[in-house]
Amino acid sequence: MERKKNKQPKLHIRKGDKVRVISGNSKGKEGVVLEVIPSKLRAVVEGVNVVTKHVKPSATNPEGGIEKTEAAIHISNLMLIDPATGEATKTGRKADDKGKLQRYSKKTGELIKNG
């Protein structure tokens, strides 16, 4: 029996979720997920892990200069914020009445809307 390769794991956060950073240099900061990169298990969060990038002059940007931009952060360092309570929570998955898996807050037990 052959093993499946490159299977992407299900992630506990999605684009548009509000998250809190639980470890690292940006610990305690909150922001909205702008992009999720499942292949690298990373996410870009608004206002978190801001890095300075030196930009070379080009036709579109003749000045060049130094820009501040958000860098990706590992998903294990992020925790979803429960929309009902505003606190960080773990998430689980359970099937709804149609049999589709939905995320729910383990603290309150309420379903979390996607996006």
Biopython code that builds the backbone (N, CA, C, O; Angstrom):
import numpy as np
from Bio.PDB.StructureBuilder import StructureBuilder

atoms = [
    (1, "MET", "N", (0.839, -1.190, 0.000)),
    (1, "MET", "CA", (0.000, 0.000, 0.000)),
    (1, "MET", "C", (0.881, 1.249, 0.000)),
    (1, "MET", "O", (1.784, 1.389, 0.825)),
    (2, "GLU", "N", (0.610, 2.129, -0.914)),
    (2, "GLU", "CA", (1.418, 3.338, -1.019)),
    (2, "GLU", "C", (0.912, 4.419, -0.085)),
    (2, "GLU", "O", (-0.280, 4.517, 0.209)),
    (3, "ARG", "N", (1.845, 5.216, 0.367)),
    (3, "ARG", "CA", (1.514, 6.333, 1.238)),
    (3, "ARG", "C", (1.185, 7.557, 0.409)),
    (3, "ARG", "O", (1.835, 7.811, -0.605)),
    (4, "LYS", "N", (0.177, 8.325, 0.830)),
    (4, "LYS", "CA", (-0.140, 9.565, 0.123)),
    (4, "LYS", "C", (0.875, 10.621, 0.527)),
    (4, "LYS", "O", (1.187, 10.785, 1.707)),
    (5, "LYS", "N", (1.380, 11.329, -0.462)),
    (5, "LYS", "CA", (2.347, 12.394, -0.190)),
    (5, "LYS", "C", (1.688, 13.747, -0.410)),
    (5, "LYS", "O", (0.680, 13.863, -1.108)),
    (6, "ASN", "N", (2.274, 14.755, 0.194)),
    (6, "ASN", "CA", (1.838, 16.143, 0.035)),
    (6, "ASN", "C", (0.395, 16.370, 0.478)),
    (6, "ASN", "O", (-0.276, 17.250, -0.061)),
    (7, "LYS", "N", (-0.091, 15.607, 1.434)),
    (7, "LYS", "CA", (-1.439, 15.818, 1.964)),
    (7, "LYS", "C", (-1.409, 17.025, 2.892)),
    (7, "LYS", "O", (-0.672, 17.034, 3.878)),
    (8, "GLN", "N", (-2.199, 18.033, 2.583)),
    (8, "GLN", "CA", (-2.241, 19.240, 3.399)),
    (8, "GLN", "C", (-3.072, 18.989, 4.653)),
    (8, "GLN", "O", (-4.187, 18.477, 4.555)),
    (9, "PRO", "N", (-2.556, 19.338, 5.820)),
    (9, "PRO", "CA", (-3.341, 19.149, 7.039)),
    (9, "PRO", "C", (-4.448, 20.193, 7.146)),
    (9, "PRO", "O", (-4.339, 21.284, 6.587)),
    (10, "LYS", "N", (-5.509, 19.853, 7.864)),
    (10, "LYS", "CA", (-6.564, 20.830, 8.139)),
    (10, "LYS", "C", (-6.022, 21.809, 9.168)),
    (10, "LYS", "O", (-5.417, 21.401, 10.159)),
    (11, "LEU", "N", (-6.233, 23.074, 8.943)),
    (11, "LEU", "CA", (-5.705, 24.104, 9.827)),
    (11, "LEU", "C", (-6.822, 24.691, 10.681)),
    (11, "LEU", "O", (-7.982, 24.715, 10.268)),
    (12, "HIS", "N", (-6.469, 25.162, 11.866)),
    (12, "HIS", "CA", (-7.471, 25.688, 12.785)),
    (12, "HIS", "C", (-7.812, 27.150, 12.527)),
    (12, "HIS", "O", (-8.723, 27.695, 13.150)),
    (13, "ILE", "N", (-7.080, 27.792, 11.605)),
    (13, "ILE", "CA", (-7.404, 29.182, 11.266)),
    (13, "ILE", "C", (-7.608, 29.299, 9.763)),
    (13, "ILE", "O", (-7.108, 28.491, 8.980)),
    (14, "ARG", "N", (-8.360, 30.334, 9.383)),
    (14, "ARG", "CA", (-8.624, 30.615, 7.975)),
    (14, "ARG", "C", (-8.457, 32.098, 7.724)),
    (14, "ARG", "O", (-8.378, 32.894, 8.660)),
    (15, "LYS", "N", (-8.404, 32.462, 6.455)),
    (15, "LYS", "CA", (-8.319, 33.857, 6.056)),
    (15, "LYS", "C", (-9.544, 34.601, 6.597)),
    (15, "LYS", "O", (-10.674, 34.128, 6.473)),
    (16, "GLY", "N", (-9.305, 35.760, 7.191)),
    (16, "GLY", "CA", (-10.401, 36.560, 7.729)),
    (16, "GLY", "C", (-10.653, 36.338, 9.207)),
    (16, "GLY", "O", (-11.394, 37.107, 9.820)),
    (17, "ASP", "N", (-10.052, 35.296, 9.808)),
    (17, "ASP", "CA", (-10.217, 35.043, 11.245)),
    (17, "ASP", "C", (-9.449, 36.072, 12.052)),
    (17, "ASP", "O", (-8.410, 36.567, 11.618)),
    (18, "LYS", "N", (-9.970, 36.393, 13.238)),
    (18, "LYS", "CA", (-9.234, 37.243, 14.170)),
    (18, "LYS", "C", (-8.456, 36.316, 15.098)),
    (18, "LYS", "O", (-9.029, 35.409, 15.701)),
    (19, "VAL", "N", (-7.145, 36.548, 15.212)),
    (19, "VAL", "CA", (-6.280, 35.665, 15.995)),
    (19, "VAL", "C", (-5.432, 36.457, 16.985)),
    (19, "VAL", "O", (-5.261, 37.668, 16.849)),
    (20, "ARG", "N", (-4.903, 35.748, 17.986)),
    (20, "ARG", "CA", (-3.975, 36.314, 18.965)),
    (20, "ARG", "C", (-2.686, 35.509, 18.873)),
    (20, "ARG", "O", (-2.718, 34.286, 18.735)),
    (21, "VAL", "N", (-1.539, 36.210, 18.951)),
    (21, "VAL", "CA", (-0.240, 35.547, 18.924)),
    (21, "VAL", "C", (0.061, 35.068, 20.344)),
    (21, "VAL", "O", (-0.011, 35.851, 21.291)),
    (22, "ILE", "N", (0.400, 33.774, 20.495)),
    (22, "ILE", "CA", (0.614, 33.226, 21.832)),
    (22, "ILE", "C", (2.085, 33.029, 22.174)),
    (22, "ILE", "O", (2.413, 32.754, 23.328)),
    (23, "SER", "N", (2.982, 33.165, 21.192)),
    (23, "SER", "CA", (4.409, 33.080, 21.502)),
    (23, "SER", "C", (5.221, 33.795, 20.430)),
    (23, "SER", "O", (4.744, 34.022, 19.318)),
    (24, "GLY", "N", (6.446, 34.144, 20.779)),
    (24, "GLY", "CA", (7.335, 34.826, 19.837)),
    (24, "GLY", "C", (7.455, 36.305, 20.146)),
    (24, "GLY", "O", (6.969, 36.771, 21.176)),
    (25, "ASN", "N", (8.099, 37.043, 19.259)),
    (25, "ASN", "CA", (8.346, 38.473, 19.464)),
    (25, "ASN", "C", (7.069, 39.291, 19.498)),
    (25, "ASN", "O", (7.016, 40.324, 20.165)),
    (26, "SER", "N", (6.042, 38.850, 18.791)),
    (26, "SER", "CA", (4.777, 39.589, 18.725)),
    (26, "SER", "C", (3.748, 39.045, 19.709)),
    (26, "SER", "O", (2.550, 39.232, 19.501)),
    (27, "LYS", "N", (4.182, 38.378, 20.773)),
    (27, "LYS", "CA", (3.271, 37.745, 21.727)),
    (27, "LYS", "C", (2.267, 38.748, 22.281)),
    (27, "LYS", "O", (2.635, 39.850, 22.687)),
    (28, "GLY", "N", (0.989, 38.352, 22.294)),
    (28, "GLY", "CA", (-0.072, 39.199, 22.839)),
    (28, "GLY", "C", (-0.765, 40.067, 21.813)),
    (28, "GLY", "O", (-1.848, 40.585, 22.084)),
    (29, "LYS", "N", (-0.175, 40.243, 20.643)),
    (29, "LYS", "CA", (-0.801, 41.078, 19.610)),
    (29, "LYS", "C", (-1.959, 40.337, 18.960)),
    (29, "LYS", "O", (-1.975, 39.108, 18.888)),
    (30, "GLU", "N", (-2.931, 41.119, 18.487)),
    (30, "GLU", "CA", (-4.089, 40.555, 17.804)),
    (30, "GLU", "C", (-4.185, 41.144, 16.408)),
    (30, "GLU", "O", (-3.739, 42.265, 16.165)),
    (31, "GLY", "N", (-4.766, 40.388, 15.498)),
    (31, "GLY", "CA", (-4.943, 40.879, 14.138)),
    (31, "GLY", "C", (-5.784, 39.930, 13.320)),
    (31, "GLY", "O", (-6.154, 38.847, 13.773)),
    (32, "VAL", "N", (-6.081, 40.358, 12.103)),
    (32, "VAL", "CA", (-6.889, 39.569, 11.178)),
    (32, "VAL", "C", (-5.952, 38.835, 10.225)),
    (32, "VAL", "O", (-4.977, 39.408, 9.740)),
    (33, "VAL", "N", (-6.251, 37.565, 9.960)),
    (33, "VAL", "CA", (-5.436, 36.764, 9.051)),
    (33, "VAL", "C", (-5.656, 37.262, 7.625)),
    (33, "VAL", "O", (-6.780, 37.250, 7.125)),
    (34, "LEU", "N", (-4.572, 37.702, 6.969)),
    (34, "LEU", "CA", (-4.635, 38.201, 5.600)),
    (34, "LEU", "C", (-4.431, 37.087, 4.585)),
    (34, "LEU", "O", (-5.008, 37.112, 3.498)),
    (35, "GLU", "N", (-3.600, 36.102, 4.949)),
    (35, "GLU", "CA", (-3.259, 35.031, 4.011)),
    (35, "GLU", "C", (-2.821, 33.810, 4.813)),
    (35, "GLU", "O", (-2.163, 33.941, 5.845)),
    (36, "VAL", "N", (-3.188, 32.625, 4.335)),
    (36, "VAL", "CA", (-2.740, 31.377, 4.945)),
    (36, "VAL", "C", (-1.923, 30.619, 3.913)),
    (36, "VAL", "O", (-2.331, 30.502, 2.758)),
    (37, "ILE", "N", (-0.759, 30.097, 4.327)),
    (37, "ILE", "CA", (0.120, 29.344, 3.445)),
    (37, "ILE", "C", (0.194, 27.908, 3.985)),
    (37, "ILE", "O", (1.085, 27.591, 4.773)),
    (38, "PRO", "N", (-0.746, 27.032, 3.563)),
    (38, "PRO", "CA", (-0.817, 25.690, 4.143)),
    (38, "PRO", "C", (0.432, 24.834, 3.914)),
    (38, "PRO", "O", (0.785, 24.021, 4.768)),
    (39, "SER", "N", (1.095, 25.006, 2.784)),
    (39, "SER", "CA", (2.267, 24.176, 2.487)),
    (39, "SER", "C", (3.406, 24.433, 3.468)),
    (39, "SER", "O", (4.203, 23.534, 3.737)),
    (40, "LYS", "N", (3.492, 25.645, 4.003)),
    (40, "LYS", "CA", (4.543, 25.995, 4.956)),
    (40, "LYS", "C", (4.023, 26.095, 6.386)),
    (40, "LYS", "O", (4.787, 26.392, 7.304)),
    (41, "LEU", "N", (2.707, 25.846, 6.584)),
    (41, "LEU", "CA", (2.060, 25.966, 7.899)),
    (41, "LEU", "C", (2.272, 27.354, 8.493)),
    (41, "LEU", "O", (2.560, 27.493, 9.681)),
    (42, "ARG", "N", (2.125, 28.381, 7.656)),
    (42, "ARG", "CA", (2.321, 29.759, 8.092)),
    (42, "ARG", "C", (1.139, 30.623, 7.689)),
    (42, "ARG", "O", (0.356, 30.269, 6.808)),
    (43, "ALA", "N", (1.029, 31.772, 8.358)),
    (43, "ALA", "CA", (-0.037, 32.717, 8.041)),
    (43, "ALA", "C", (0.506, 34.130, 8.163)),
    (43, "ALA", "O", (1.408, 34.391, 8.959)),
    (44, "VAL", "N", (-0.045, 35.040, 7.373)),
    (44, "VAL", "CA", (0.297, 36.453, 7.451)),
    (44, "VAL", "C", (-0.841, 37.137, 8.199)),
    (44, "VAL", "O", (-2.002, 37.051, 7.798)),
    (45, "VAL", "N", (-0.493, 37.825, 9.301)),
    (45, "VAL", "CA", (-1.487, 38.465, 10.147)),
    (45, "VAL", "C", (-1.247, 39.968, 10.146)),
    (45, "VAL", "O", (-0.109, 40.427, 10.248)),
    (46, "GLU", "N", (-2.328, 40.724, 10.029)),
    (46, "GLU", "CA", (-2.272, 42.180, 9.959)),
    (46, "GLU", "C", (-1.650, 42.764, 11.230)),
    (46, "GLU", "O", (-2.146, 42.518, 12.330)),
    (47, "GLY", "N", (-0.561, 43.540, 11.085)),
    (47, "GLY", "CA", (0.072, 44.231, 12.204)),
    (47, "GLY", "C", (0.956, 43.364, 13.078)),
    (47, "GLY", "O", (1.429, 43.821, 14.118)),
    (48, "VAL", "N", (1.189, 42.120, 12.676)),
    (48, "VAL", "CA", (1.993, 41.186, 13.475)),
    (48, "VAL", "C", (3.229, 40.785, 12.686)),
    (48, "VAL", "O", (3.153, 40.598, 11.472)),
    (49, "ASN", "N", (4.379, 40.648, 13.367)),
    (49, "ASN", "CA", (5.641, 40.240, 12.751)),
    (49, "ASN", "C", (6.012, 41.198, 11.615)),
    (49, "ASN", "O", (6.303, 40.762, 10.501)),
    (50, "VAL", "N", (5.999, 42.492, 11.898)),
    (50, "VAL", "CA", (6.305, 43.518, 10.901)),
    (50, "VAL", "C", (7.817, 43.593, 10.715)),
    (50, "VAL", "O", (8.567, 43.736, 11.680)),
    (51, "VAL", "N", (8.251, 43.494, 9.459)),
    (51, "VAL", "CA", (9.668, 43.547, 9.132)),
    (51, "VAL", "C", (9.927, 44.726, 8.199)),
    (51, "VAL", "O", (9.037, 45.163, 7.470)),
    (52, "THR", "N", (11.168, 45.237, 8.235)),
    (52, "THR", "CA", (11.543, 46.301, 7.301)),
    (52, "THR", "C", (12.218, 45.662, 6.099)),
    (52, "THR", "O", (13.090, 44.804, 6.235)),
    (53, "LYS", "N", (11.797, 46.099, 4.924)),
    (53, "LYS", "CA", (12.301, 45.522, 3.691)),
    (53, "LYS", "C", (12.892, 46.651, 2.851)),
    (53, "LYS", "O", (12.243, 47.674, 2.635)),
    (54, "HIS", "N", (14.118, 46.466, 2.379)),
    (54, "HIS", "CA", (14.762, 47.459, 1.527)),
    (54, "HIS", "C", (14.357, 47.194, 0.085)),
    (54, "HIS", "O", (14.603, 46.115, -0.453)),
    (55, "VAL", "N", (13.727, 48.202, -0.539)),
    (55, "VAL", "CA", (13.192, 48.038, -1.892)),
    (55, "VAL", "C", (14.071, 48.793, -2.879)),
    (55, "VAL", "O", (14.346, 49.981, -2.709)),
    (56, "LYS", "N", (14.502, 48.087, -3.903)),
    (56, "LYS", "CA", (15.336, 48.661, -4.946)),
    (56, "LYS", "C", (14.493, 49.547, -5.851)),
    (56, "LYS", "O", (13.335, 49.215, -6.104)),
    (57, "PRO", "N", (15.020, 50.654, -6.349)),
    (57, "PRO", "CA", (14.254, 51.472, -7.298)),
    (57, "PRO", "C", (13.907, 50.679, -8.559)),
    (57, "PRO", "O", (14.727, 49.920, -9.077)),
    (58, "SER", "N", (12.679, 50.868, -9.042)),
    (58, "SER", "CA", (12.235, 50.187, -10.258)),
    (58, "SER", "C", (11.360, 51.148, -11.054)),
    (58, "SER", "O", (11.167, 52.296, -10.651)),
    (59, "ALA", "N", (10.838, 50.686, -12.169)),
    (59, "ALA", "CA", (9.984, 51.536, -13.003)),
    (59, "ALA", "C", (8.697, 51.905, -12.264)),
    (59, "ALA", "O", (8.222, 53.036, -12.372)),
    (60, "THR", "N", (8.135, 50.962, -11.519)),
    (60, "THR", "CA", (6.890, 51.250, -10.795)),
    (60, "THR", "C", (7.151, 52.055, -9.527)),
    (60, "THR", "O", (6.289, 52.821, -9.097)),
    (61, "ASN", "N", (8.327, 51.893, -8.921)),
    (61, "ASN", "CA", (8.683, 52.610, -7.700)),
    (61, "ASN", "C", (10.057, 53.250, -7.898)),
    (61, "ASN", "O", (11.062, 52.693, -7.458)),
    (62, "PRO", "N", (10.116, 54.425, -8.561)),
    (62, "PRO", "CA", (11.415, 55.015, -8.900)),
    (62, "PRO", "C", (12.229, 55.468, -7.680)),
    (62, "PRO", "O", (13.452, 55.582, -7.767)),
    (63, "GLU", "N", (11.574, 55.723, -6.561)),
    (63, "GLU", "CA", (12.282, 56.157, -5.361)),
    (63, "GLU", "C", (12.984, 55.006, -4.647)),
    (63, "GLU", "O", (14.088, 55.177, -4.129)),
    (64, "GLY", "N", (12.344, 53.829, -4.618)),
    (64, "GLY", "CA", (12.895, 52.731, -3.818)),
    (64, "GLY", "C", (12.659, 53.054, -2.348)),
    (64, "GLY", "O", (11.660, 53.694, -2.017)),
    (65, "GLY", "N", (13.544, 52.632, -1.467)),
    (65, "GLY", "CA", (13.457, 53.004, -0.065)),
    (65, "GLY", "C", (13.223, 51.817, 0.851)),
    (65, "GLY", "O", (13.455, 50.666, 0.481)),
    (66, "ILE", "N", (12.755, 52.124, 2.062)),
    (66, "ILE", "CA", (12.534, 51.103, 3.085)),
    (66, "ILE", "C", (11.037, 50.995, 3.357)),
    (66, "ILE", "O", (10.382, 51.991, 3.668)),
    (67, "GLU", "N", (10.499, 49.780, 3.240)),
    (67, "GLU", "CA", (9.079, 49.542, 3.492)),
    (67, "GLU", "C", (8.911, 48.640, 4.700)),
    (67, "GLU", "O", (9.739, 47.765, 4.952)),
    (68, "LYS", "N", (7.844, 48.852, 5.441)),
    (68, "LYS", "CA", (7.488, 47.944, 6.528)),
    (68, "LYS", "C", (6.359, 47.052, 6.023)),
    (68, "LYS", "O", (5.370, 47.546, 5.482)),
    (69, "THR", "N", (6.505, 45.745, 6.199)),
    (69, "THR", "CA", (5.515, 44.789, 5.729)),
    (69, "THR", "C", (5.388, 43.633, 6.711)),
    (69, "THR", "O", (6.311, 43.351, 7.475)),
    (70, "GLU", "N", (4.232, 42.962, 6.683)),
    (70, "GLU", "CA", (4.017, 41.825, 7.570)),
    (70, "GLU", "C", (4.659, 40.580, 6.975)),
    (70, "GLU", "O", (4.505, 40.297, 5.787)),
    (71, "ALA", "N", (5.377, 39.843, 7.810)),
    (71, "ALA", "CA", (5.956, 38.571, 7.389)),
    (71, "ALA", "C", (5.090, 37.440, 7.941)),
    (71, "ALA", "O", (4.302, 37.637, 8.866)),
    (72, "ALA", "N", (5.251, 36.262, 7.364)),
    (72, "ALA", "CA", (4.464, 35.107, 7.793)),
    (72, "ALA", "C", (4.916, 34.650, 9.178)),
    (72, "ALA", "O", (6.083, 34.789, 9.544)),
    (73, "ILE", "N", (3.969, 34.101, 9.937)),
    (73, "ILE", "CA", (4.243, 33.582, 11.280)),
    (73, "ILE", "C", (3.698, 32.155, 11.323)),
    (73, "ILE", "O", (2.697, 31.849, 10.676)),
    (74, "HIS", "N", (4.355, 31.291, 12.082)),
    (74, "HIS", "CA", (3.942, 29.884, 12.122)),
    (74, "HIS", "C", (2.571, 29.755, 12.777)),
    (74, "HIS", "O", (2.266, 30.450, 13.746)),
    (75, "ILE", "N", (1.756, 28.861, 12.238)),
    (75, "ILE", "CA", (0.374, 28.714, 12.689)),
    (75, "ILE", "C", (0.285, 28.230, 14.136)),
    (75, "ILE", "O", (-0.695, 28.513, 14.825)),
    (76, "SER", "N", (1.297, 27.506, 14.596)),
    (76, "SER", "CA", (1.269, 27.018, 15.977)),
    (76, "SER", "C", (1.380, 28.162, 16.986)),
    (76, "SER", "O", (1.052, 27.988, 18.160)),
    (77, "ASN", "N", (1.834, 29.316, 16.538)),
    (77, "ASN", "CA", (1.954, 30.485, 17.420)),
    (77, "ASN", "C", (0.691, 31.337, 17.437)),
    (77, "ASN", "O", (0.666, 32.383, 18.085)),
    (78, "LEU", "N", (-0.357, 30.910, 16.737)),
    (78, "LEU", "CA", (-1.596, 31.672, 16.643)),
    (78, "LEU", "C", (-2.740, 30.923, 17.313)),
    (78, "LEU", "O", (-2.803, 29.694, 17.280)),
    (79, "MET", "N", (-3.647, 31.689, 17.923)),
    (79, "MET", "CA", (-4.824, 31.106, 18.542)),
    (79, "MET", "C", (-6.033, 31.924, 18.117)),
    (79, "MET", "O", (-6.009, 33.153, 18.169)),
    (80, "LEU", "N", (-7.078, 31.243, 17.701)),
    (80, "LEU", "CA", (-8.290, 31.898, 17.228)),
    (80, "LEU", "C", (-8.990, 32.621, 18.366)),
    (80, "LEU", "O", (-9.045, 32.112, 19.486)),
    (81, "ILE", "N", (-9.528, 33.804, 18.088)),
    (81, "ILE", "CA", (-10.307, 34.545, 19.073)),
    (81, "ILE", "C", (-11.781, 34.231, 18.839)),
    (81, "ILE", "O", (-12.299, 34.399, 17.735)),
    (82, "ASP", "N", (-12.446, 33.770, 19.903)),
    (82, "ASP", "CA", (-13.864, 33.417, 19.837)),
    (82, "ASP", "C", (-14.675, 34.687, 19.595)),
    (82, "ASP", "O", (-14.602, 35.615, 20.401)),
    (83, "PRO", "N", (-15.452, 34.757, 18.503)),
    (83, "PRO", "CA", (-16.224, 35.970, 18.217)),
    (83, "PRO", "C", (-17.255, 36.292, 19.304)),
    (83, "PRO", "O", (-17.594, 37.458, 19.505)),
    (84, "ALA", "N", (-17.751, 35.278, 20.001)),
    (84, "ALA", "CA", (-18.784, 35.498, 21.018)),
    (84, "ALA", "C", (-18.224, 36.158, 22.274)),
    (84, "ALA", "O", (-18.845, 37.068, 22.823)),
    (85, "THR", "N", (-17.043, 35.703, 22.738)),
    (85, "THR", "CA", (-16.501, 36.200, 24.007)),
    (85, "THR", "C", (-15.323, 37.141, 23.849)),
    (85, "THR", "O", (-15.049, 37.934, 24.750)),
    (86, "GLY", "N", (-14.615, 37.077, 22.726)),
    (86, "GLY", "CA", (-13.437, 37.915, 22.525)),
    (86, "GLY", "C", (-12.185, 37.335, 23.166)),
    (86, "GLY", "O", (-11.162, 38.017, 23.234)),
    (87, "GLU", "N", (-12.241, 36.088, 23.640)),
    (87, "GLU", "CA", (-11.090, 35.431, 24.250)),
    (87, "GLU", "C", (-10.507, 34.410, 23.280)),
    (87, "GLU", "O", (-11.199, 33.908, 22.395)),
    (88, "ALA", "N", (-9.210, 34.109, 23.464)),
    (88, "ALA", "CA", (-8.570, 33.092, 22.643)),
    (88, "ALA", "C", (-9.122, 31.728, 23.028)),
    (88, "ALA", "O", (-9.354, 31.453, 24.205)),
    (89, "THR", "N", (-9.330, 30.875, 22.031)),
    (89, "THR", "CA", (-9.920, 29.565, 22.279)),
    (89, "THR", "C", (-9.335, 28.518, 21.354)),
    (89, "THR", "O", (-8.881, 28.828, 20.253)),
    (90, "LYS", "N", (-9.351, 27.271, 21.811)),
    (90, "LYS", "CA", (-9.020, 26.161, 20.930)),
    (90, "LYS", "C", (-10.257, 25.888, 20.072)),
    (90, "LYS", "O", (-11.374, 26.257, 20.435)),
    (91, "THR", "N", (-10.036, 25.240, 18.935)),
    (91, "THR", "CA", (-11.164, 24.929, 18.064)),
    (91, "THR", "C", (-11.265, 23.423, 17.868)),
    (91, "THR", "O", (-10.268, 22.703, 17.922)),
    (92, "GLY", "N", (-12.477, 22.971, 17.641)),
    (92, "GLY", "CA", (-12.732, 21.579, 17.310)),
    (92, "GLY", "C", (-13.569, 21.533, 16.053)),
    (92, "GLY", "O", (-13.944, 22.572, 15.509)),
    (93, "ARG", "N", (-13.862, 20.335, 15.589)),
    (93, "ARG", "CA", (-14.695, 20.165, 14.405)),
    (93, "ARG", "C", (-15.793, 19.178, 14.724)),
    (93, "ARG", "O", (-15.548, 18.114, 15.292)),
    (94, "LYS", "N", (-17.009, 19.543, 14.353)),
    (94, "LYS", "CA", (-18.110, 18.595, 14.488)),
    (94, "LYS", "C", (-19.057, 18.776, 13.311)),
    (94, "LYS", "O", (-19.157, 19.857, 12.731)),
    (95, "ALA", "N", (-19.748, 17.699, 12.974)),
    (95, "ALA", "CA", (-20.636, 17.713, 11.819)),
    (95, "ALA", "C", (-21.938, 18.436, 12.176)),
    (95, "ALA", "O", (-22.504, 18.237, 13.251)),
    (96, "ASP", "N", (-22.397, 19.279, 11.248)),
    (96, "ASP", "CA", (-23.689, 19.948, 11.447)),
    (96, "ASP", "C", (-24.801, 19.017, 10.960)),
    (96, "ASP", "O", (-24.543, 17.862, 10.622)),
    (97, "ASP", "N", (-26.031, 19.519, 10.924)),
    (97, "ASP", "CA", (-27.172, 18.681, 10.542)),
    (97, "ASP", "C", (-27.094, 18.159, 9.103)),
    (97, "ASP", "O", (-27.728, 17.156, 8.779)),
    (98, "LYS", "N", (-26.324, 18.827, 8.242)),
    (98, "LYS", "CA", (-26.163, 18.384, 6.852)),
    (98, "LYS", "C", (-24.970, 17.431, 6.685)),
    (98, "LYS", "O", (-24.734, 16.908, 5.596)),
    (99, "GLY", "N", (-24.227, 17.213, 7.769)),
    (99, "GLY", "CA", (-23.077, 16.321, 7.712)),
    (99, "GLY", "C", (-21.779, 17.014, 7.351)),
    (99, "GLY", "O", (-20.750, 16.354, 7.204)),
    (100, "LYS", "N", (-21.805, 18.333, 7.206)),
    (100, "LYS", "CA", (-20.598, 19.088, 6.872)),
    (100, "LYS", "C", (-19.864, 19.457, 8.161)),
    (100, "LYS", "O", (-20.493, 19.841, 9.147)),
    (101, "LEU", "N", (-18.526, 19.341, 8.154)),
    (101, "LEU", "CA", (-17.753, 19.678, 9.343)),
    (101, "LEU", "C", (-17.727, 21.186, 9.545)),
    (101, "LEU", "O", (-17.463, 21.947, 8.614)),
    (102, "GLN", "N", (-18.003, 21.602, 10.764)),
    (102, "GLN", "CA", (-17.976, 23.022, 11.130)),
    (102, "GLN", "C", (-17.021, 23.194, 12.303)),
    (102, "GLN", "O", (-16.902, 22.308, 13.149)),
    (103, "ARG", "N", (-16.342, 24.334, 12.352)),
    (103, "ARG", "CA", (-15.482, 24.627, 13.498)),
    (103, "ARG", "C", (-16.332, 25.133, 14.653)),
    (103, "ARG", "O", (-17.325, 25.832, 14.452)),
    (104, "TYR", "N", (-15.923, 24.769, 15.872)),
    (104, "TYR", "CA", (-16.616, 25.285, 17.042)),
    (104, "TYR", "C", (-15.601, 25.640, 18.120)),
    (104, "TYR", "O", (-14.497, 25.097, 18.153)),
    (105, "SER", "N", (-15.985, 26.551, 18.992)),
    (105, "SER", "CA", (-15.136, 26.981, 20.092)),
    (105, "SER", "C", (-15.204, 25.954, 21.211)),
    (105, "SER", "O", (-16.296, 25.577, 21.635)),
    (106, "LYS", "N", (-14.057, 25.497, 21.694)),
    (106, "LYS", "CA", (-14.048, 24.515, 22.767)),
    (106, "LYS", "C", (-14.381, 25.154, 24.115)),
    (106, "LYS", "O", (-14.769, 24.452, 25.049)),
    (107, "LYS", "N", (-14.234, 26.489, 24.226)),
    (107, "LYS", "CA", (-14.586, 27.158, 25.479)),
    (107, "LYS", "C", (-16.094, 27.332, 25.627)),
    (107, "LYS", "O", (-16.657, 27.054, 26.686)),
    (108, "THR", "N", (-16.746, 27.793, 24.558)),
    (108, "THR", "CA", (-18.178, 28.079, 24.650)),
    (108, "THR", "C", (-19.033, 27.012, 23.983)),
    (108, "THR", "O", (-20.216, 26.889, 24.302)),
    (109, "GLY", "N", (-18.460, 26.234, 23.057)),
    (109, "GLY", "CA", (-19.219, 25.228, 22.344)),
    (109, "GLY", "C", (-20.002, 25.773, 21.152)),
    (109, "GLY", "O", (-20.688, 25.014, 20.467)),
    (110, "GLU", "N", (-19.908, 27.077, 20.898)),
    (110, "GLU", "CA", (-20.638, 27.694, 19.788)),
    (110, "GLU", "C", (-19.903, 27.507, 18.473)),
    (110, "GLU", "O", (-18.674, 27.438, 18.441)),
    (111, "LEU", "N", (-20.672, 27.423, 17.380)),
    (111, "LEU", "CA", (-20.084, 27.310, 16.052)),
    (111, "LEU", "C", (-19.399, 28.613, 15.661)),
    (111, "LEU", "O", (-19.843, 29.697, 16.039)),
    (112, "ILE", "N", (-18.321, 28.498, 14.904)),
    (112, "ILE", "CA", (-17.583, 29.668, 14.418)),
    (112, "ILE", "C", (-17.877, 29.808, 12.949)),
    (112, "ILE", "O", (-17.688, 28.868, 12.176)),
    (113, "LYS", "N", (-18.345, 30.992, 12.554)),
    (113, "LYS", "CA", (-18.641, 31.239, 11.144)),
    (113, "LYS", "C", (-17.340, 31.291, 10.354)),
    (113, "LYS", "O", (-16.316, 31.759, 10.854)),
    (114, "ASN", "N", (-17.389, 30.812, 9.127)),
    (114, "ASN", "CA", (-16.202, 30.803, 8.277)),
    (114, "ASN", "C", (-15.948, 32.194, 7.717)),
    (114, "ASN", "O", (-16.839, 32.850, 7.177)),
    (115, "GLY", "N", (-14.666, 32.628, 7.872)),
    (115, "GLY", "CA", (-14.270, 33.901, 7.287)),
    (115, "GLY", "C", (-14.694, 35.111, 7.985)),
    (115, "GLY", "O", (-14.391, 36.219, 7.541)),
]
sb = StructureBuilder()
sb.init_structure("model")
sb.init_model(0)
sb.init_chain("A")
sb.init_seg("    ")
for serial, (resi, resn, name, xyz) in enumerate(atoms, 1):
    if name == "N":
        sb.init_residue(resn, " ", resi, " ")
    sb.init_atom(name, np.array(xyz, "f"), 0.0, 1.0, " ", f" {name:<3s}", serial, name[0])
structure = sb.get_structure()
